[in-house]
Amino acid sequence: MNRRELLFLASGVVLSYVLFFAVVPLVSAIVNGYFYGGEQLYRLTWSHYVLPAAGAVATVLVAGWLQKEVNWPRSLKHQCVFIFAALLFLFFGFVLGVQAYRYTFILYGASSLDLPTLWYFFLFTPFWALVPGVVSGWLASLLLHCKTIKKGTS
């Protein structure tokens, strides 16, 4: 990695924490309201603090690898497909994790895992903390490869 790539990677990590701490009060309020009857019991763990950086670094590295190996994403439209696919894979990974540990979630009263229940479990688990990292990592990789995108080679 050259100096420019490291600068954009670091800026993606910093932005991931800005987004993370901007979203924390909302997530905490929803989880406290749903799981704890409004009591202020939702606490962030070490995994919440690690996941934004992990999401940002992983997204920048995957986007950079795709750019170098297969010359994709090349346009803004491709970048939009890339972020949509990244967020879709994130959701599928979450659903697979919930299914793998379904007995744990049944203990919390989830007899059926419908979409609202999955949404609350997405917020209850540290999985939501990846989203700011993925979004900011995508933005960092978009800005890093801006010259390629400006050319508009589709």
N, C-alpha and C positions, 0 to 999 in steps of 0.2 A: 504494500500500500504506500502510495506517495503521500506527501504532506497535505495536498488538497483533499484527498479522500479521507484522511484522518480528521481533518478539520470538519468536513461535512458529517462524518460519523459522530464526532463529539457534539456537534450542534444538534444532530438528531437525538442523541441521548439526553441532552439538556432540555430540548423541547418536549421529549417524552415525559420528563418529570414535571415540567410546567403544566402539561395537559393532565397528568395523573393527579397532581395536587388540586387542580381546578375541578376535577370530577369527584374527588373524595367526599366532599360534604353531601353531594346529591346521592351517591351510592350508599353512604352511611345512613342517610335519612330513610331511604327506601328499605334497606335491610333491617334497620332498627324497627321500622314500622311493620314490616311483614313478619319477621321472626321473633322479635323481642317485645312486641306490644308497645312500641314507642320509646322504650328505655334505651339509654345511650350505652349499649353493650357491644356494639360492633367494633372490633379492634383490628388494626392492620398488623400483619405478621411480617416476618422477614421476607416471605415470598412476595408479598405485595410490593415491597421496596426494590426487589431484584427484577421482577418481571418487566417493568417499563424499559429498562436498559436492555434486557435480553431481547425484547421484541424489536427495539430500534436497531440493535446491532445485527440481529438475524435478518431483518428486512433489507437493510442496506447491503449486507453481504450477499444475499440471494439475488437481489436486483443487480448488483455489480457482476456477479458470476454469470447471470443470464445475459447481461449486456456484452460481456467479453466472449463468452462461449458461443452463443447463438445469435448475437446482435439483436436481442429483443429485451425489453420494450424499446421501440424506436420512435414512437410518436406519443402524443398526449393521449390519444385513444387507447393505445397499448398500455400506457401507464395506468389508465382508469381500469382496464381489464385486470392488470396486475394487482391493484389494491383490492378490487372486488374479490378476486380469487384468493388473495391472502386472508381477507376477513372471512370468506366462506370456509376456507380450510381451518381457520381458527375456531369457527363455530362447530364444524364437524368433529374436530378434535375434542372440543368440550362435550359434545353429545356422546361421543364414544367413551370419554372418561366417566360421564354420568352413568352410562349403561354398564360400564365395567365395575363400578362401585355402587350399583343401584341399591343394594341393601342398606348402605349408609344413608342414602336419601330417603328411603322408605322409613327409616327411624325418625326422620324429621316430618313425617306425615304425608309424604308424596306417594299416595297410592297409585295415581296415574301421572305420568310425566307429560302433561299437556304443555302447550307453548307458554302460558303465563307462569307455570311452575318452573319450566326450564329457564325462563328469564330471571326469575328470582334466584334460582340456584347459580346462574351465571354471575349474578352480582354478589351472592353470598360467598362463593369460592373466589380465590385470587385470580381466576381466569380473566376477569374483566380488566385487570391491570395490564394485560398484554396489549389491549386495544390502543391505548395512547402510544405505546412503543411502536406498534405496527404502523399506525398513521404517521407518526413523526419520522420513523425510518423511511417510509415511502416518500414523504416530502423531502427529506434529505437526499435520497437517491434521485428523485425527480430533479432537484436543483443541481445535483452533481453532474447529471448527464443532460443538462439543459441545452448544450450545444448540439448534441445529437438530435434532440427533440425539435430544436429550431429549424434544422435542415428539413424536417418533415418527411424523411424517407420512410414510406410505409411499405 
